[in-house]
Amino acid sequence: MSSSNENKIPLITPYKMGNFHLSHRVVLAPLTRQRSYGNVPQPHAALYYSQRATKGGLLIAEATGVSDTAQGYTDTPGIWTKEHVEAWKPIVDAVHAKGGIFFCQIWHVGRVSNYGFQPNGQAPISSTDKALSPAEAFSPPHRLTTEEIPKIVNDFRIASRNAIEAGFDGVEIHGAHGYLLDQFLKDRINDRTDIYGRTLENRCRFPLEVVEAVVNEIGADRVGIRLSPFANYMESGDSNPEALGLYMAESLNKYGILYCHMIEPRMKLLGEKFETPHSLLPMRKAFKGTFIVVGGYTREDGNKAIADDYADLVAYGRWFLANPDLPKRFELDAPLNKYNRETFYVSDPVVGYVDYPFLESSTAVSKYPIRM
Ligand SMILES: Cc1cc2nc3c(=O)[nH]c(=O)nc-3n(C[C@H](O)[C@H](O)[C@H](O)COP(=O)(O)O)c2cc1C
């Protein structure tokens, strides 16, 4: 391996993110794996995350529910009970033992849910009362009243405090992919007539209230947010995504948060790349903190994004899922394991989870030294 930075590829150069000293720019994107039985994080997650941890590498944990109304998928983790906090601790410790920096993605699905996931079989909550399709999967949501919104803001605040108690270095507020915050941001969903609807400023109000509450609870230097202004997942399009992204980037500056993590416009749908004339550059320029990009990145265009100062960090989802030692493989330009979609979300604690092989390292080779 090269010893000086001059010989290093842009992705493998150090970066100072607030108080965190990162040794490289390759970030583990948040990846839902549905192996947290009964919403409780499991011991196998300690192995999974520690496999992907490097000294000075940033990992973002999978989407983690902020309350008992936040769930919409089987066996996704929570962080609203004492039991959840205790269960996260050894997982966070395992990452820290490797020198990794670990953020928890805090999440509420909103209407991407059904009665079966909700306490007492009640309706999921949202900005709207319009149901997602298909009806067999998603129940019609209850439109949050203006008065009910502070309670949900408070759930995020408490979840952020719990994450810090569990030992996480910070939180990433999940404002992307058609989930609750995005259901307020996007004009294709938000049909409200109160102070949380109608105008761009009003649509951004609830997500910004969440940011403010979390910042007040744990400090701006431990808060990031994920946004996908261009994406259409879960029927979440917007008529002017660039204006939305820019307005959010500028508003976030007022809170001085650590990072903004944006999904590339080419990722309109999960896991599919589209040609697009759009770019995140205006948002990158507007936002004053660390800018993380994600979506369809390879080693080559990740290097280019860093070299061109298009982003500070690049997050990798599927490649990191399948390559626990992805930063090392990028550094060495080694071949990558292919990912297997079939096992992304199966509940097995091993298969498709902790069994992706590491590159044969030089120490493995030296087990069979040449005899002199
Ligand atoms: C199995 C899987 C689970 C995902 N779970 C989450 C999640 O919990 N939170 C989130 O914000 N994005 C999630 N995503 C999106 C990824 O973080 C990432 O943005 C996406 O995979 C595009 O990056 P990639 O092309 O490097 O995979 C998930 C993607 C996959 C494939």
The ligand as an ORCA input file, in Angstrom:
! r2SCAN-3c Opt
* xyz 0 1
  C     -30.859     -3.500      0.923
  C     -31.010     -2.006      0.937
  C     -31.490     -1.389      2.081
  C     -31.582      0.014      2.133
  N     -31.984      0.605      3.302
  C     -31.957      1.946      3.431
  C     -32.210      2.569      4.681
  O     -32.447      1.917      5.706
  N     -32.177      3.923      4.720
  C     -31.898      4.691      3.621
  O     -31.889      5.922      3.717
  N     -31.615      4.119      2.442
  C     -31.611      2.780      2.315
  N     -31.257      2.201      1.128
  C     -30.698      3.040      0.056
  C     -29.153      3.039      0.152
  O     -28.709      3.686      1.340
  C     -28.507      3.761     -1.055
  O     -28.932      5.097     -1.089
  C     -28.875      3.061     -2.355
  O     -28.631      1.670     -2.272
  C     -28.076      3.631     -3.525
  O     -26.686      3.475     -3.304
  P     -25.848      2.297     -4.048
  O     -26.077      2.506     -5.522
  O     -24.429      2.558     -3.637
  O     -26.400      0.990     -3.577
  C     -31.217      0.796      1.022
  C     -30.768      0.158     -0.140
  C     -30.654     -1.209     -0.192
  C     -30.128     -1.859     -1.450
*
